[in-house]
């Protein structure tokens, strides 16, 4: 299945070499989801803004 949406990053591939595993996604210029949702972010969003993108 392929999904394309402006709020989702594309899955590029994966690596599975013994005990080393990784998922590869496209580059996110403004940081990752955890950084954008945390209060530690310099561009922290309000809860209203955070939840407005969930539809």
PDB file of N, CA, C, O and CB in Angstrom:
ATOM      1  N   UNK A   1       0.842  -1.170   0.000  1.00  0.00           N
ATOM      2  CA  UNK A   1       0.000   0.000   0.000  1.00  0.00           C
ATOM      3  C   UNK A   1       0.892   1.239   0.000  1.00  0.00           C
ATOM      4  O   UNK A   1       1.912   1.280   0.688  1.00  0.00           O
ATOM      5  CB  UNK A   1      -0.960  -0.005   1.216  1.00  0.00           C
ATOM      6  N   UNK A   2       0.503   2.234  -0.766  1.00  0.00           N
ATOM      7  CA  UNK A   2       1.217   3.505  -0.821  1.00  0.00           C
ATOM      8  C   UNK A   2       0.299   4.609  -0.331  1.00  0.00           C
ATOM      9  O   UNK A   2      -0.860   4.703  -0.736  1.00  0.00           O
ATOM     10  CB  UNK A   2       1.719   3.803  -2.257  1.00  0.00           C
ATOM     11  N   UNK A   3       0.843   5.455   0.559  1.00  0.00           N
ATOM     12  CA  UNK A   3       0.071   6.569   1.105  1.00  0.00           C
ATOM     13  C   UNK A   3       0.848   7.851   0.872  1.00  0.00           C
ATOM     14  O   UNK A   3       2.041   7.921   1.167  1.00  0.00           O
ATOM     15  CB  UNK A   3      -0.228   6.366   2.623  1.00  0.00           C
ATOM     16  N   UNK A   4       0.179   8.862   0.346  1.00  0.00           N
ATOM     17  CA  UNK A   4       0.792  10.175   0.151  1.00  0.00           C
ATOM     18  C   UNK A   4      -0.078  11.213   0.839  1.00  0.00           C
ATOM     19  O   UNK A   4      -1.275  11.310   0.569  1.00  0.00           O
ATOM     20  CB  UNK A   4       0.967  10.507  -1.367  1.00  0.00           C
ATOM     21  N   UNK A   5       0.527  11.985   1.725  1.00  0.00           N
ATOM     22  CA  UNK A   5      -0.200  13.042   2.430  1.00  0.00           C
ATOM     23  C   UNK A   5       0.798  14.119   2.808  1.00  0.00           C
ATOM     24  O   UNK A   5       1.944  13.810   3.136  1.00  0.00           O
ATOM     25  CB  UNK A   5      -0.943  12.490   3.697  1.00  0.00           C
ATOM     26  N   UNK A   6       0.383  15.382   2.768  1.00  0.00           N
ATOM     27  CA  UNK A   6       1.284  16.497   3.055  1.00  0.00           C
ATOM     28  C   UNK A   6       1.837  16.469   4.477  1.00  0.00           C
ATOM     29  O   UNK A   6       2.880  17.069   4.733  1.00  0.00           O
ATOM     30  CB  UNK A   6       0.569  17.800   2.822  1.00  0.00           C
ATOM     31  N   UNK A   7       1.168  15.790   5.410  1.00  0.00           N
ATOM     32  CA  UNK A   7       1.625  15.737   6.798  1.00  0.00           C
ATOM     33  C   UNK A   7       2.402  14.470   7.134  1.00  0.00           C
ATOM     34  O   UNK A   7       2.740  14.245   8.296  1.00  0.00           O
ATOM     35  CB  UNK A   7       0.449  15.854   7.718  1.00  0.00           C
ATOM     36  N   UNK A   8       2.689  13.639   6.133  1.00  0.00           N
ATOM     37  CA  UNK A   8       3.437  12.403   6.361  1.00  0.00           C
ATOM     38  C   UNK A   8       4.744  12.424   5.585  1.00  0.00           C
ATOM     39  O   UNK A   8       4.793  12.881   4.443  1.00  0.00           O
ATOM     40  CB  UNK A   8       2.599  11.179   5.961  1.00  0.00           C
ATOM     41  N   UNK A   9       5.801  11.924   6.214  1.00  0.00           N
ATOM     42  CA  UNK A   9       7.070  11.788   5.501  1.00  0.00           C
ATOM     43  C   UNK A   9       7.086  10.439   4.789  1.00  0.00           C
ATOM     44  O   UNK A   9       6.432   9.494   5.231  1.00  0.00           O
ATOM     45  CB  UNK A   9       8.286  11.921   6.477  1.00  0.00           C
ATOM     46  N   UNK A  10       7.817  10.349   3.709  1.00  0.00           N
ATOM     47  CA  UNK A  10       7.887   9.114   2.931  1.00  0.00           C
ATOM     48  C   UNK A  10       8.879   8.135   3.539  1.00  0.00           C
ATOM     49  O   UNK A  10       9.952   8.520   4.003  1.00  0.00           O
ATOM     50  CB  UNK A  10       8.273   9.416   1.487  1.00  0.00           C
ATOM     51  N   UNK A  11       8.499   6.866   3.526  1.00  0.00           N
ATOM     52  CA  UNK A  11       9.383   5.785   3.952  1.00  0.00           C
ATOM     53  C   UNK A  11      10.315   5.468   2.792  1.00  0.00           C
ATOM     54  O   UNK A  11       9.857   5.201   1.681  1.00  0.00           O
ATOM     55  CB  UNK A  11       8.571   4.513   4.398  1.00  0.00           C
ATOM     56  N   UNK A  12      11.619   5.497   3.044  1.00  0.00           N
ATOM     57  CA  UNK A  12      12.609   5.243   1.997  1.00  0.00           C
ATOM     58  C   UNK A  12      13.026   3.774   1.978  1.00  0.00           C
ATOM     59  O   UNK A  12      13.103   3.161   0.913  1.00  0.00           O
ATOM     60  CB  UNK A  12      13.839   6.138   2.198  1.00  0.00           C
ATOM     61  N   UNK A  13      13.293   3.214   3.151  1.00  0.00           N
ATOM     62  CA  UNK A  13      13.730   1.830   3.226  1.00  0.00           C
ATOM     63  C   UNK A  13      14.097   1.443   4.642  1.00  0.00           C
ATOM     64  O   UNK A  13      13.787   2.156   5.596  1.00  0.00           O
ATOM     65  CB  UNK A  13      14.905   1.597   2.305  1.00  0.00           C
ATOM     66  N   UNK A  14      14.761   0.308   4.767  1.00  0.00           N
ATOM     67  CA  UNK A  14      15.171  -0.161   6.085  1.00  0.00           C
ATOM     68  C   UNK A  14      16.493  -0.906   5.986  1.00  0.00           C
ATOM     69  O   UNK A  14      16.923  -1.312   4.907  1.00  0.00           O
ATOM     70  CB  UNK A  14      14.089  -1.062   6.706  1.00  0.00           C
ATOM     71  N   UNK A  15      17.120  -1.074   7.137  1.00  0.00           N
ATOM     72  CA  UNK A  15      18.373  -1.823   7.226  1.00  0.00           C
ATOM     73  C   UNK A  15      18.228  -2.818   8.367  1.00  0.00           C
ATOM     74  O   UNK A  15      17.812  -2.440   9.462  1.00  0.00           O
ATOM     75  CB  UNK A  15      19.610  -0.870   7.449  1.00  0.00           C
ATOM     76  N   UNK A  16      18.560  -4.069   8.134  1.00  0.00           N
ATOM     77  CA  UNK A  16      18.489  -5.110   9.162  1.00  0.00           C
ATOM     78  C   UNK A  16      19.749  -5.953   9.055  1.00  0.00           C
ATOM     79  O   UNK A  16      19.806  -6.912   8.286  1.00  0.00           O
ATOM     80  CB  UNK A  16      17.198  -5.995   9.005  1.00  0.00           C
ATOM     81  N   UNK A  17      20.750  -5.587   9.830  1.00  0.00           N
ATOM     82  CA  UNK A  17      22.025  -6.292   9.815  1.00  0.00           C
ATOM     83  C   UNK A  17      22.332  -6.797  11.215  1.00  0.00           C
ATOM     84  O   UNK A  17      22.968  -6.106  12.011  1.00  0.00           O
ATOM     85  CB  UNK A  17      23.164  -5.376   9.300  1.00  0.00           C
ATOM     86  N   UNK A  18      21.877  -8.001  11.507  1.00  0.00           N
ATOM     87  CA  UNK A  18      22.101  -8.579  12.827  1.00  0.00           C
ATOM     88  C   UNK A  18      21.356  -7.824  13.902  1.00  0.00           C
ATOM     89  O   UNK A  18      20.131  -7.712  13.859  1.00  0.00           O
ATOM     90  CB  UNK A  18      23.575  -8.603  13.147  1.00  0.00           C
ATOM     91  N   UNK A  19      22.102  -7.299  14.878  1.00  0.00           N
ATOM     92  CA  UNK A  19      21.467  -6.566  15.978  1.00  0.00           C
ATOM     93  C   UNK A  19      21.302  -5.083  15.664  1.00  0.00           C
ATOM     94  O   UNK A  19      20.865  -4.318  16.524  1.00  0.00           O
ATOM     95  CB  UNK A  19      22.280  -6.731  17.250  1.00  0.00           C
ATOM     96  N   UNK A  20      21.643  -4.667  14.454  1.00  0.00           N
ATOM     97  CA  UNK A  20      21.513  -3.263  14.053  1.00  0.00           C
ATOM     98  C   UNK A  20      20.379  -3.125  13.045  1.00  0.00           C
ATOM     99  O   UNK A  20      20.429  -3.663  11.939  1.00  0.00           O
ATOM    100  CB  UNK A  20      22.847  -2.728  13.451  1.00  0.00           C
ATOM    101  N   UNK A  21      19.340  -2.375  13.469  1.00  0.00           N
ATOM    102  CA  UNK A  21      18.184  -2.172  12.602  1.00  0.00           C
ATOM    103  C   UNK A  21      17.878  -0.682  12.507  1.00  0.00           C
ATOM    104  O   UNK A  21      18.080   0.057  13.471  1.00  0.00           O
ATOM    105  CB  UNK A  21      16.950  -2.953  13.127  1.00  0.00           C
ATOM    106  N   UNK A  22      17.393  -0.242  11.356  1.00  0.00           N
ATOM    107  CA  UNK A  22      17.052   1.170  11.177  1.00  0.00           C
ATOM    108  C   UNK A  22      15.950   1.311  10.138  1.00  0.00           C
ATOM    109  O   UNK A  22      15.892   0.558   9.166  1.00  0.00           O
ATOM    110  CB  UNK A  22      18.294   1.988  10.759  1.00  0.00           C
ATOM    111  N   UNK A  23      15.078   2.288  10.360  1.00  0.00           N
ATOM    112  CA  UNK A  23      14.075   2.683   9.372  1.00  0.00           C
ATOM    113  C   UNK A  23      14.548   3.986   8.759  1.00  0.00           C
ATOM    114  O   UNK A  23      15.000   4.873   9.482  1.00  0.00           O
ATOM    115  CB  UNK A  23      12.641   2.834  10.013  1.00  0.00           C
ATOM    116  N   UNK A  24      14.456   4.126   7.446  1.00  0.00           N
ATOM    117  CA  UNK A  24      14.935   5.309   6.745  1.00  0.00           C
ATOM    118  C   UNK A  24      13.739   6.065   6.161  1.00  0.00           C
ATOM    119  O   UNK A  24      12.969   5.533   5.362  1.00  0.00           O
ATOM    120  CB  UNK A  24      15.947   4.919   5.626  1.00  0.00           C
ATOM    121  N   UNK A  25      13.611   7.330   6.590  1.00  0.00           N
ATOM    122  CA  UNK A  25      12.533   8.196   6.113  1.00  0.00           C
ATOM    123  C   UNK A  25      13.135   9.421   5.443  1.00  0.00           C
ATOM    124  O   UNK A  25      14.316   9.717   5.630  1.00  0.00           O
ATOM    125  CB  UNK A  25      11.593   8.615   7.279  1.00  0.00           C
ATOM    126  N   UNK A  26      12.324  10.139   4.658  1.00  0.00           N
ATOM    127  CA  UNK A  26      12.810  11.358   4.026  1.00  0.00           C
ATOM    128  C   UNK A  26      13.203  12.380   5.091  1.00  0.00           C
ATOM    129  O   UNK A  26      12.729  12.314   6.225  1.00  0.00           O
ATOM    130  CB  UNK A  26      11.741  11.945   3.081  1.00  0.00           C
ATOM    131  N   UNK A  27      14.061  13.312   4.727  1.00  0.00           N
ATOM    132  CA  UNK A  27      14.558  14.349   5.627  1.00  0.00           C
ATOM    133  C   UNK A  27      13.440  15.299   6.038  1.00  0.00           C
ATOM    134  O   UNK A  27      12.631  15.719   5.211  1.00  0.00           O
ATOM    135  CB  UNK A  27      15.694  15.129   4.965  1.00  0.00           C
ATOM    136  N   UNK A  28      13.405  15.633   7.331  1.00  0.00           N
ATOM    137  CA  UNK A  28      12.431  16.600   7.858  1.00  0.00           C
ATOM    138  C   UNK A  28      13.183  17.875   8.220  1.00  0.00           C
ATOM    139  O   UNK A  28      13.923  17.895   9.204  1.00  0.00           O
ATOM    140  CB  UNK A  28      11.659  16.024   9.108  1.00  0.00           C
ATOM    141  N   UNK A  29      13.007  18.923   7.450  1.00  0.00           N
ATOM    142  CA  UNK A  29      13.775  20.157   7.620  1.00  0.00           C
ATOM    143  C   UNK A  29      13.561  20.842   8.958  1.00  0.00           C
ATOM    144  O   UNK A  29      14.483  21.483   9.462  1.00  0.00           O
ATOM    145  CB  UNK A  29      13.432  21.108   6.532  1.00  0.00           C
ATOM    146  N   UNK A  30      12.384  20.731   9.551  1.00  0.00           N
ATOM    147  CA  UNK A  30      12.089  21.446  10.794  1.00  0.00           C
ATOM    148  C   UNK A  30      12.170  20.570  12.035  1.00  0.00           C
ATOM    149  O   UNK A  30      11.529  20.872  13.041  1.00  0.00           O
ATOM    150  CB  UNK A  30      10.727  22.054  10.712  1.00  0.00           C
ATOM    151  N   UNK A  31      12.935  19.504  11.986  1.00  0.00           N
ATOM    152  CA  UNK A  31      13.072  18.628  13.141  1.00  0.00           C
ATOM    153  C   UNK A  31      12.069  17.484  13.102  1.00  0.00           C
ATOM    154  O   UNK A  31      11.276  17.363  12.169  1.00  0.00           O
ATOM    155  CB  UNK A  31      12.902  19.421  14.423  1.00  0.00           C
ATOM    156  N   UNK A  32      12.122  16.644  14.140  1.00  0.00           N
ATOM    157  CA  UNK A  32      11.228  15.496  14.166  1.00  0.00           C
ATOM    158  C   UNK A  32       9.948  15.793  14.942  1.00  0.00           C
ATOM    159  O   UNK A  32       9.809  16.859  15.541  1.00  0.00           O
ATOM    160  CB  UNK A  32      11.935  14.299  14.772  1.00  0.00           C
ATOM    161  N   UNK A  33       9.022  14.850  14.926  1.00  0.00           N
ATOM    162  CA  UNK A  33       7.725  15.042  15.567  1.00  0.00           C
ATOM    163  C   UNK A  33       7.878  15.293  17.060  1.00  0.00           C
ATOM    164  O   UNK A  33       7.216  16.172  17.611  1.00  0.00           O
ATOM    165  CB  UNK A  33       6.832  13.831  15.330  1.00  0.00           C
ATOM    166  N   UNK A  34       8.740  14.533  17.718  1.00  0.00           N
ATOM    167  CA  UNK A  34       8.949  14.706  19.158  1.00  0.00           C
ATOM    168  C   UNK A  34       9.409  16.129  19.471  1.00  0.00           C
ATOM    169  O   UNK A  34       8.902  16.752  20.404  1.00  0.00           O
ATOM    170  CB  UNK A  34       9.982  13.687  19.680  1.00  0.00           C
ATOM    171  N   UNK A  35      10.356  16.641  18.705  1.00  0.00           N
ATOM    172  CA  UNK A  35      10.855  18.003  18.927  1.00  0.00           C
ATOM    173  C   UNK A  35       9.763  19.041  18.687  1.00  0.00           C
ATOM    174  O   UNK A  35       9.676  20.026  19.421  1.00  0.00           O
ATOM    175  CB  UNK A  35      12.053  18.287  18.013  1.00  0.00           C
ATOM    176  N   UNK A  36       8.936  18.834  17.678  1.00  0.00           N
ATOM    177  CA  UNK A  36       7.883  19.796  17.353  1.00  0.00           C
ATOM    178  C   UNK A  36       6.737  19.786  18.350  1.00  0.00           C
ATOM    179  O   UNK A  36       6.060  20.800  18.517  1.00  0.00           O
ATOM    180  CB  UNK A  36       7.347  19.521  15.982  1.00  0.00           C
ATOM    181  N   UNK A  37       6.507  18.663  19.015  1.00  0.00           N
ATOM    182  CA  UNK A  37       5.418  18.578  19.989  1.00  0.00           C
ATOM    183  C   UNK A  37       5.863  18.893  21.414  1.00  0.00           C
ATOM    184  O   UNK A  37       5.024  19.151  22.278  1.00  0.00           O
ATOM    185  CB  UNK A  37       4.809  17.203  19.950  1.00  0.00           C
ATOM    186  N   UNK A  38       7.161  18.876  21.668  1.00  0.00           N
ATOM    187  CA  UNK A  38       7.651  19.100  23.033  1.00  0.00           C
ATOM    188  C   UNK A  38       7.751  20.585  23.360  1.00  0.00           C
ATOM    189  O   UNK A  38       7.877  21.427  22.471  1.00  0.00           O
ATOM    190  CB  UNK A  38       9.014  18.439  23.221  1.00  0.00           C
ATOM    191  N   UNK A  39       7.692  20.883  24.636  1.00  0.00           N
ATOM    192  CA  UNK A  39       7.819  22.273  25.099  1.00  0.00           C
ATOM    193  C   UNK A  39       9.248  22.769  24.942  1.00  0.00           C
ATOM    194  O   UNK A  39       9.489  23.974  25.010  1.00  0.00           O
ATOM    195  CB  UNK A  39       7.380  22.397  26.569  1.00  0.00           C
ATOM    196  N   UNK A  40      10.201  21.863  24.732  1.00  0.00           N
ATOM    197  CA  UNK A  40      11.609  22.232  24.583  1.00  0.00           C
ATOM    198  C   UNK A  40      11.885  22.866  23.221  1.00  0.00           C
ATOM    199  O   UNK A  40      12.939  23.467  23.012  1.00  0.00           O
ATOM    200  CB  UNK A  40      12.495  21.005  24.773  1.00  0.00           C
ATOM    201  N   UNK A  41      10.951  22.733  22.317  1.00  0.00           N
ATOM    202  CA  UNK A  41      11.130  23.257  20.966  1.00  0.00           C
ATOM    203  C   UNK A  41      11.111  24.779  20.968  1.00  0.00           C
ATOM    204  O   UNK A  41      10.306  25.391  21.671  1.00  0.00           O
ATOM    205  CB  UNK A  41      10.045  22.716  20.034  1.00  0.00           C
ATOM    206  N   UNK A  42      11.987  25.387  20.190  1.00  0.00           N
ATOM    207  CA  UNK A  42      12.021  26.848  20.096  1.00  0.00           C
ATOM    208  C   UNK A  42      10.817  27.381  19.323  1.00  0.00           C
ATOM    209  O   UNK A  42      10.495  28.565  19.421  1.00  0.00           O
ATOM    210  CB  UNK A  42      13.319  27.309  19.424  1.00  0.00           C
ATOM    211  N   UNK A  43      10.160  26.530  18.568  1.00  0.00           N
ATOM    212  CA  UNK A  43       8.965  26.927  17.835  1.00  0.00           C
ATOM    213  C   UNK A  43       7.785  26.062  18.287  1.00  0.00           C
ATOM    214  O   UNK A  43       7.093  25.445  17.478  1.00  0.00           O
ATOM    215  CB  UNK A  43       9.189  26.801  16.299  1.00  0.00           C
ATOM    216  N   UNK A  44       7.579  26.040  19.615  1.00  0.00           N
ATOM    217  CA  UNK A  44       6.549  25.213  20.232  1.00  0.00           C
ATOM    218  C   UNK A  44       5.150  25.648  19.799  1.00  0.00           C
ATOM    219  O   UNK A  44       4.841  26.838  19.744  1.00  0.00           O
ATOM    220  CB  UNK A  44       6.668  25.271  21.752  1.00  0.00           C
ATOM    221  N   UNK A  45       4.323  24.667  19.497  1.00  0.00           N
ATOM    222  CA  UNK A  45       2.953  24.918  19.088  1.00  0.00           C
ATOM    223  C   UNK A  45       2.016  24.827  20.288  1.00  0.00           C
ATOM    224  O   UNK A  45       2.293  24.100  21.241  1.00  0.00           O
ATOM    225  CB  UNK A  45       2.527  23.929  17.997  1.00  0.00           C
ATOM    226  N   UNK A  46       0.919  25.557  20.242  1.00  0.00           N
ATOM    227  CA  UNK A  46      -0.102  25.443  21.283  1.00  0.00           C
ATOM    228  C   UNK A  46      -0.801  24.087  21.123  1.00  0.00           C
ATOM    229  O   UNK A  46      -0.727  23.473  20.058  1.00  0.00           O
ATOM    230  CB  UNK A  46      -1.138  26.630  21.201  1.00  0.00           C
ATOM    231  N   UNK A  47      -1.480  23.620  22.183  1.00  0.00           N
ATOM    232  CA  UNK A  47      -2.207  22.354  22.083  1.00  0.00           C
ATOM    233  C   UNK A  47      -3.288  22.434  21.016  1.00  0.00           C
ATOM    234  O   UNK A  47      -3.555  21.448  20.329  1.00  0.00           O
ATOM    235  CB  UNK A  47      -2.828  21.979  23.434  1.00  0.00           C
ATOM    236  N   UNK A  48      -3.909  23.594  20.871  1.00  0.00           N
ATOM    237  CA  UNK A  48      -4.929  23.763  19.836  1.00  0.00           C
ATOM    238  C   UNK A  48      -4.319  23.535  18.454  1.00  0.00           C
ATOM    239  O   UNK A  48      -4.916  22.860  17.615  1.00  0.00           O
ATOM    240  CB  UNK A  48      -5.566  25.171  19.920  1.00  0.00           C
ATOM    241  N   UNK A  49      -3.148  24.090  18.217  1.00  0.00           N
ATOM    242  CA  UNK A  49      -2.466  23.944  16.919  1.00  0.00           C
ATOM    243  C   UNK A  49      -1.991  22.507  16.723  1.00  0.00           C
ATOM    244  O   UNK A  49      -2.083  21.969  15.619  1.00  0.00           O
ATOM    245  CB  UNK A  49      -1.266  24.920  16.819  1.00  0.00           C
ATOM    246  N   UNK A  50      -1.477  21.873  17.799  1.00  0.00           N
ATOM    247  CA  UNK A  50      -1.005  20.489  17.709  1.00  0.00           C
ATOM    248  C   UNK A  50      -2.127  19.555  17.287  1.00  0.00           C
ATOM    249  O   UNK A  50      -1.925  18.672  16.454  1.00  0.00           O
ATOM    250  CB  UNK A  50      -0.422  20.033  19.046  1.00  0.00           C
ATOM    251  N   UNK A  51      -3.304  19.747  17.859  1.00  0.00           N
ATOM    252  CA  UNK A  51      -4.414  18.841  17.569  1.00  0.00           C
ATOM    253  C   UNK A  51      -5.183  19.213  16.309  1.00  0.00           C
ATOM    254  O   UNK A  51      -5.964  18.401  15.812  1.00  0.00           O
ATOM    255  CB  UNK A  51      -5.358  18.811  18.733  1.00  0.00           C
ATOM    256  N   UNK A  52      -4.987  20.404  15.783  1.00  0.00           N
ATOM    257  CA  UNK A  52      -5.708  20.799  14.567  1.00  0.00           C
ATOM    258  C   UNK A  52      -5.196  20.066  13.334  1.00  0.00           C
ATOM    259  O   UNK A  52      -5.893  20.021  12.321  1.00  0.00           O
ATOM    260  CB  UNK A  52      -5.590  22.299  14.352  1.00  0.00           C
ATOM    261  N   UNK A  53      -4.006  19.494  13.393  1.00  0.00           N
ATOM    262  CA  UNK A  53      -3.427  18.782  12.248  1.00  0.00           C
ATOM    263  C   UNK A  53      -3.736  17.297  12.250  1.00  0.00           C
ATOM    264  O   UNK A  53      -3.199  16.563  11.419  1.00  0.00           O
ATOM    265  CB  UNK A  53      -1.938  18.976  12.225  1.00  0.00           C
ATOM    266  N   UNK A  54      -4.583  16.829  13.157  1.00  0.00           N
ATOM    267  CA  UNK A  54      -4.833  15.397  13.274  1.00  0.00           C
ATOM    268  C   UNK A  54      -5.930  14.874  12.362  1.00  0.00           C
ATOM    269  O   UNK A  54      -6.208  13.675  12.374  1.00  0.00           O
ATOM    270  CB  UNK A  54      -5.178  15.073  14.673  1.00  0.00           C
ATOM    271  N   UNK A  55      -6.554  15.725  11.580  1.00  0.00           N
ATOM    272  CA  UNK A  55      -7.653  15.247  10.728  1.00  0.00           C
ATOM    273  C   UNK A  55      -7.198  14.870   9.362  1.00  0.00           C
ATOM    274  O   UNK A  55      -8.009  14.451   8.535  1.00  0.00           O
ATOM    275  CB  UNK A  55      -8.716  16.279  10.614  1.00  0.00           C
TER     276      UNK A  55
END
